[in-house]
Amino acid sequence: MDNSMDTGTLATSFHVWRYRQHFIFKEVKDKNIIVQCVLCKPKIRMLSTSKNSTSNLKKHLERKHPSMYLKSPKVEMNGPTTSDSPKEPKYKKSKLENLVHQMTSQPKVNALVFNFMVDDVQSLSVLEQPAFRKLIEGLSGGKMSMTRNTFINRIEMAFSKMKDKLKENLDSVQSVCTTADIWTAHNRSYIGMTCHWIEKNELERKSAALACARIRGAHTFDTIAAKINEIHLAYNIENKLQATVTDNGSNFVKVFKEFSKGDNENDEDDNVEFEDVGTILDGADEAMHLFLLPHQKCASHALNLIASHDLAQALSQGETAQVYYSAMAKCSVVWNRVHQSPLTIAAVEDIEKMKLTAPCESRWNSEYCAVEKMVSLPETKLMDVCDSLGVPRLLSYEIAFLKEYIDVFKPLAFALDLFQGEQKCFLGLVIPTVLTLKKKLCEKKTLTLYLFDVINPVLEAIDSRFKQLFASLDAKMATATTPQFRLWWLPESEREDMHLMLVAEATPMELTDGAPIGSDDMQSEDEFFSFGPGTGNSDTEEEVRRYLEGTSKNLSCLKYFPRVRKLFLKFNTILPSSAPVERLFSHNGNILTPQRNGLTDDQFEQVLLLRYNSKICTQDKIFPE
């Protein structure tokens, strides 16, 4: 605006003030203000606008000078002023500032801090550290971080909502499988349980953690049985449970031998035992409600026992014992040196750009991987590693033995890794895997120099430890309903019997889709009696026949066979391994530490389950802002 504009005119035309940098005041004529656009030079353009409106000026800038219009600041005048200079205009907050303000609202800050504490397993003391509180305050524009007590309260609320959400998800599932194990650390023992089911549309495996509850006292079979039953009842899954998968420990085996509804446990002792009637009646009330479904032994644990116990026993006998002990002793010295000293790690990395790892004593496949990494080095490099660590060199025949060891038992290591999977690992995978493992070991026998006498004891151990599985009808049905295998794994002489079993199992599936049992429609005599030719269910037989003749190995082909699909969901819900609950315990090691021993047992379980179940029940849904 031109400084010649008087105070009265300015007071009645403050709307023009916001465009003062683009126009020069000329005069007031007929209640309108005449201004000149400075952007239209050298062409002079005069504009007329009302004292209380800037629409003409705005339109002119939009049409003729759009770039300048976007840059034009929008200011406000707080009414007329009597001073010679107008009051300093106050700029409005931009949309970006408003967005940042919304994103850093106090509820949003609390939700972010909550997720940070749970997902990264942070100690509760972090919330009380001045540096952390200053960080949150600075990033959020003055918002405060939640206190320790607030976080504990929110943990309880979030856990309650997560549990309700998980129970709601499990209510819509028809069949589930659980895994259980016991973990001990820092003089505390916990029983962990996970739950698994197959999503019926995409046939995708879903998993969730149910509990990691404290166990006090001895791990007796009745205490374990009571805990397992209590957890099943808490989530209302006792009537849809197919099996509980555990390791082969004697305490778990006895649990399901005493309280299982099924008869799949081997009853090796047929002797009759007599007990006092009074003793039986005294414990009847406590044990009457403890009925657990069939027990599925962990196939991964059984295979690990074969590799770590049966194989080691076979290697320690005969002509291979000396070379086996000498080669593994030298490897152990290398692993110990690398594990204990940073200098040795640097020395190995300087020789060969790789890191040698020390195996876990309870995991044979970790030992296999450690040996495999050593023998993958060129022989000259391996000698340099031994010299730099100051350990005896591996001799040529010892290196040859280790290379043969890696080659022969590679199928065993592969099978172990396969059983420890979760998403695509079904019960129907076990029998074909074991059969293939035996076949590959037999093929290796003729090519071995050192391990010829070792393979036969390993094959015998496989037959012994998986004898119960091969006798299980559920395992056979799970394999037959898996498109990858169908009946191809069976000898020709046994396929027809298995075909009939599939038809018999698939026939009742149709009753749930058709008219319910007990409907008013009476069955005809031909439908009632099942004697003579042509009296079977032709639709079911035709579907099973078409399925068995198919060649697709993808699970998606089951959509064309609805009855077989239901059988797949029923029998393959069971996991062959208890590895998921062991992974739950791997989360435990990050939470239950000496620095975090201030957590109560309930708080420890709540944090662990919230973290493990974050994919099923996200924190945003469990704890909205």
Secondary structure, 3 states (H helix, E strand, C coil): CCCCCCHHHHHHCHHHHHHCCCEEEEEEECCEEEEEEHHHCCCCEEEEEECCCCHHHHHHHHHHCHHHHHHCCCEECCCCCCCCCCCCCEECCCHHHHHHHHHCCHHHHHHHHHHHHHHCCCCHHHHHCHHHHHHHHHHCCCCCCCCHHHHHHHHHHHHHHHHHHHHHHHHCCCCEEEEEEEEEECCEEEEEEEEEEEECCCCEEEEEEEEEEEECCCCCHHHHHHHHHHHHHHCCCCCCEEEEEECCCHHHHHHHHHHECCCCCCCCCCCCCCCCHHHHHHCHHHHCCCCECCEEECHHHHHHHHHHHHHHHHHCCCCHHHHHHHHHHHHHHHHHHHHHCHHHHHHHHHHCCCCCCCCCCCCHHHHHHHHHHHHCCCHHHHHHHHHHHCCCCCCHHHHHHHHHHHHHCHHHHHHHHHHCCCCCCCHHHHHHHHHHHHHHHHHHHCCCCCCHHHHHHHHHHHHHHCHHHHCCHHHHHHHHCCCCCCCCCCCHHHHHHHHHHHHHHHHHHHHHHCCCCCCCCCCCHHHHCCCCCCCCCHHHHHHHHHHHHCCCCCHHHHHHCHHHHHHHHHHCCCCCCCHHHHHHHHHHHHHCCHHHCCCCHHHHHHHHHHHHCCCCCCHHHHCCC
